Amino acid sequence: MSSGFNTDVPLDGQVFHVQTEDRGPAHPIIDSVVYQNGRVVHRRSHNYGELAASSAFDPRELRQLVEQRHRIVIEDLRAGSLNSDIAVAGEQARRAAGIQVQLLNPGSWLSGGHVSLDVEILSRADRSPAVGAYVDAAVEGALEPVRHSGTTDDQGRVRIEFPLPPLGKGDLALVIQARADAAKDEIRFAMRSRPKTPSSSTPQ
């Protein structure tokens, strides 16, 4: 790279890093990239090949051109022109990172034959609430397995309640699943298996 500029831009409580560089004489392109927390949220390129081929072009002016393109990106960022790109990049990052299911009351979700689950769904990327995520729960190993569902609120939380179903004799588990767009996650809590009934046969 023959020249470049780097600037940190504080904006609305966040810091964006703007980097603008010239690829060099073999590739007459100026690249500008905006980063947020190390993630690319905007990119643009300016081809100055026609200008570089002109007999009137002075290579010493290249640094000024790079600085000009750098300044334009910073102005667009501060003016809010890049907000949609930033929002799209953030959403893509959250989807790529997936979601995480958490049971907030792991020690008290079962009481008196009644199941009460306080569930929280967060984005793995930035720990933000997964709003509108579909959550369902069931007791695996029940005689009649039925799934009970709900949708998370603006805090990424939902309460799911249902009576404990009649249980089978095998291994039992509480299974909570969540889906938000293409992201999925699941957690399982092993339950104590129902003890086997001792044989009533009389010893010989």
VENURSUL-V346971 format. One record per residue. N is the residue number from 0. RES is the residue in three letters. SS is DSSP state (h for helix, s for strand, l for the rest). D_LAST is the distance of its C-alpha to the last C-alpha in whole Angstrom. Layout:
n->N res->RES ss->SS d_last->D_LAST
n->N res->RES ss->SS d_last->D_LAST
This chain:
n->0 res->MET ss->l d_last->93
n->1 res->SER ss->l d_last->97
n->2 res->SER ss->l d_last->96
n->3 res->GLY ss->s d_last->94
n->4 res->PHE ss->s d_last->93
n->5 res->ASN ss->s d_last->90
n->6 res->THR ss->s d_last->90
n->7 res->ASP ss->s d_last->87
n->8 res->VAL ss->s d_last->88
n->9 res->PRO ss->s d_last->86
n->10 res->LEU ss->s d_last->85
n->11 res->ASP ss->l d_last->83
n->12 res->GLY ss->l d_last->81
n->13 res->GLN ss->s d_last->81
n->14 res->VAL ss->s d_last->82
n->15 res->PHE ss->s d_last->83
n->16 res->HIS ss->s d_last->84
n->17 res->VAL ss->s d_last->87
n->18 res->GLN ss->s d_last->88
n->19 res->THR ss->s d_last->91
n->20 res->GLU ss->s d_last->92
n->21 res->ASP ss->s d_last->94
n->22 res->ARG ss->l d_last->93
n->23 res->GLY ss->l d_last->96
n->24 res->PRO ss->l d_last->99
n->25 res->ALA ss->l d_last->97
n->26 res->HIS ss->l d_last->95
n->27 res->PRO ss->l d_last->97
n->28 res->ILE ss->s d_last->94
n->29 res->ILE ss->s d_last->94
n->30 res->ASP ss->s d_last->90
n->31 res->SER ss->s d_last->89
n->32 res->VAL ss->s d_last->85
n->33 res->VAL ss->s d_last->84
n->34 res->TYR ss->s d_last->81
n->35 res->GLN ss->s d_last->79
n->36 res->ASN ss->l d_last->76
n->37 res->GLY ss->l d_last->77
n->38 res->ARG ss->s d_last->76
n->39 res->VAL ss->s d_last->79
n->40 res->VAL ss->s d_last->80
n->41 res->HIS ss->s d_last->83
n->42 res->ARG ss->s d_last->85
n->43 res->ARG ss->s d_last->88
n->44 res->SER ss->s d_last->91
n->45 res->HIS ss->s d_last->95
n->46 res->ASN ss->s d_last->96
n->47 res->TYR ss->l d_last->100
n->48 res->GLY ss->h d_last->101
n->49 res->GLU ss->h d_last->104
n->50 res->LEU ss->h d_last->105
n->51 res->ALA ss->h d_last->104
n->52 res->ALA ss->h d_last->106
n->53 res->SER ss->l d_last->109
n->54 res->SER ss->l d_last->112
n->55 res->ALA ss->l d_last->113
n->56 res->PHE ss->l d_last->109
n->57 res->ASP ss->l d_last->109
n->58 res->PRO ss->h d_last->106
n->59 res->ARG ss->h d_last->107
n->60 res->GLU ss->h d_last->106
n->61 res->LEU ss->h d_last->102
n->62 res->ARG ss->h d_last->101
n->63 res->GLN ss->h d_last->103
n->64 res->LEU ss->h d_last->101
n->65 res->VAL ss->h d_last->98
n->66 res->GLU ss->h d_last->98
n->67 res->GLN ss->h d_last->99
n->68 res->ARG ss->h d_last->96
n->69 res->HIS ss->h d_last->94
n->70 res->ARG ss->h d_last->96
n->71 res->ILE ss->h d_last->96
n->72 res->VAL ss->h d_last->92
n->73 res->ILE ss->h d_last->92
n->74 res->GLU ss->h d_last->94
n->75 res->ASP ss->h d_last->92
n->76 res->LEU ss->h d_last->89
n->77 res->ARG ss->h d_last->90
n->78 res->ALA ss->h d_last->92
n->79 res->GLY ss->l d_last->88
n->80 res->SER ss->l d_last->89
n->81 res->LEU ss->l d_last->86
n->82 res->ASN ss->h d_last->83
n->83 res->SER ss->h d_last->82
n->84 res->ASP ss->h d_last->81
n->85 res->ILE ss->h d_last->80
n->86 res->ALA ss->h d_last->77
n->87 res->VAL ss->h d_last->76
n->88 res->ALA ss->h d_last->76
n->89 res->GLY ss->h d_last->74
n->90 res->GLU ss->h d_last->72
n->91 res->GLN ss->h d_last->71
n->92 res->ALA ss->h d_last->70
n->93 res->ARG ss->h d_last->67
n->94 res->ARG ss->h d_last->66
n->95 res->ALA ss->h d_last->66
n->96 res->ALA ss->h d_last->64
n->97 res->GLY ss->l d_last->61
n->98 res->ILE ss->s d_last->60
n->99 res->GLN ss->s d_last->57
n->100 res->VAL ss->s d_last->54
n->101 res->GLN ss->s d_last->54
n->102 res->LEU ss->s d_last->51
n->103 res->LEU ss->l d_last->53
n->104 res->ASN ss->l d_last->50
n->105 res->PRO ss->l d_last->47
n->106 res->GLY ss->l d_last->46
n->107 res->SER ss->l d_last->46
n->108 res->TRP ss->l d_last->46
n->109 res->LEU ss->s d_last->43
n->110 res->SER ss->s d_last->43
n->111 res->GLY ss->l d_last->41
n->112 res->GLY ss->l d_last->40
n->113 res->HIS ss->s d_last->44
n->114 res->VAL ss->s d_last->45
n->115 res->SER ss->s d_last->48
n->116 res->LEU ss->s d_last->50
n->117 res->ASP ss->s d_last->53
n->118 res->VAL ss->s d_last->54
n->119 res->GLU ss->s d_last->57
n->120 res->ILE ss->s d_last->59
n->121 res->LEU ss->s d_last->61
n->122 res->SER ss->s d_last->63
n->123 res->ARG ss->l d_last->62
n->124 res->ALA ss->l d_last->66
n->125 res->ASP ss->l d_last->67
n->126 res->ARG ss->l d_last->65
n->127 res->SER ss->l d_last->67
n->128 res->PRO ss->s d_last->65
n->129 res->ALA ss->l d_last->64
n->130 res->VAL ss->l d_last->65
n->131 res->GLY ss->l d_last->64
n->132 res->ALA ss->l d_last->61
n->133 res->TYR ss->s d_last->58
n->134 res->VAL ss->s d_last->55
n->135 res->ASP ss->s d_last->51
n->136 res->ALA ss->s d_last->48
n->137 res->ALA ss->s d_last->44
n->138 res->VAL ss->s d_last->41
n->139 res->GLU ss->s d_last->39
n->140 res->GLY ss->l d_last->36
n->141 res->ALA ss->s d_last->36
n->142 res->LEU ss->l d_last->35
n->143 res->GLU ss->l d_last->39
n->144 res->PRO ss->l d_last->41
n->145 res->VAL ss->l d_last->44
n->146 res->ARG ss->l d_last->47
n->147 res->HIS ss->s d_last->49
n->148 res->SER ss->s d_last->53
n->149 res->GLY ss->s d_last->56
n->150 res->THR ss->s d_last->59
n->151 res->THR ss->l d_last->61
n->152 res->ASP ss->l d_last->64
n->153 res->ASP ss->l d_last->67
n->154 res->GLN ss->l d_last->65
n->155 res->GLY ss->l d_last->62
n->156 res->ARG ss->s d_last->59
n->157 res->VAL ss->s d_last->57
n->158 res->ARG ss->s d_last->55
n->159 res->ILE ss->s d_last->52
n->160 res->GLU ss->s d_last->50
n->161 res->PHE ss->s d_last->47
n->162 res->PRO ss->s d_last->44
n->163 res->LEU ss->l d_last->40
n->164 res->PRO ss->l d_last->39
n->165 res->PRO ss->l d_last->35
n->166 res->LEU ss->s d_last->33
n->167 res->GLY ss->l d_last->31
n->168 res->LYS ss->l d_last->28
n->169 res->GLY ss->l d_last->30
n->170 res->ASP ss->l d_last->32
n->171 res->LEU ss->s d_last->35
n->172 res->ALA ss->s d_last->39
n->173 res->LEU ss->s d_last->42
n->174 res->VAL ss->s d_last->45
n->175 res->ILE ss->s d_last->48
n->176 res->GLN ss->s d_last->51
n->177 res->ALA ss->s d_last->55
n->178 res->ARG ss->s d_last->58
n->179 res->ALA ss->s d_last->61
n->180 res->ASP ss->l d_last->64
n->181 res->ALA ss->l d_last->62
n->182 res->ALA ss->s d_last->60
n->183 res->LYS ss->s d_last->57
n->184 res->ASP ss->s d_last->54
n->185 res->GLU ss->s d_last->50
n->186 res->ILE ss->s d_last->48
n->187 res->ARG ss->s d_last->44
n->188 res->PHE ss->s d_last->42
n->189 res->ALA ss->s d_last->38
n->190 res->MET ss->s d_last->36
n->191 res->ARG ss->l d_last->33
n->192 res->SER ss->l d_last->30
n->193 res->ARG ss->l d_last->28
n->194 res->PRO ss->l d_last->25
n->195 res->LYS ss->l d_last->22
n->196 res->THR ss->l d_last->20
n->197 res->PRO ss->l d_last->16
n->198 res->SER ss->l d_last->13
n->199 res->SER ss->l d_last->12
n->200 res->SER ss->l d_last->9
n->201 res->THR ss->l d_last->6
n->202 res->PRO ss->l d_last->4
n->203 res->GLN ss->l d_last->0
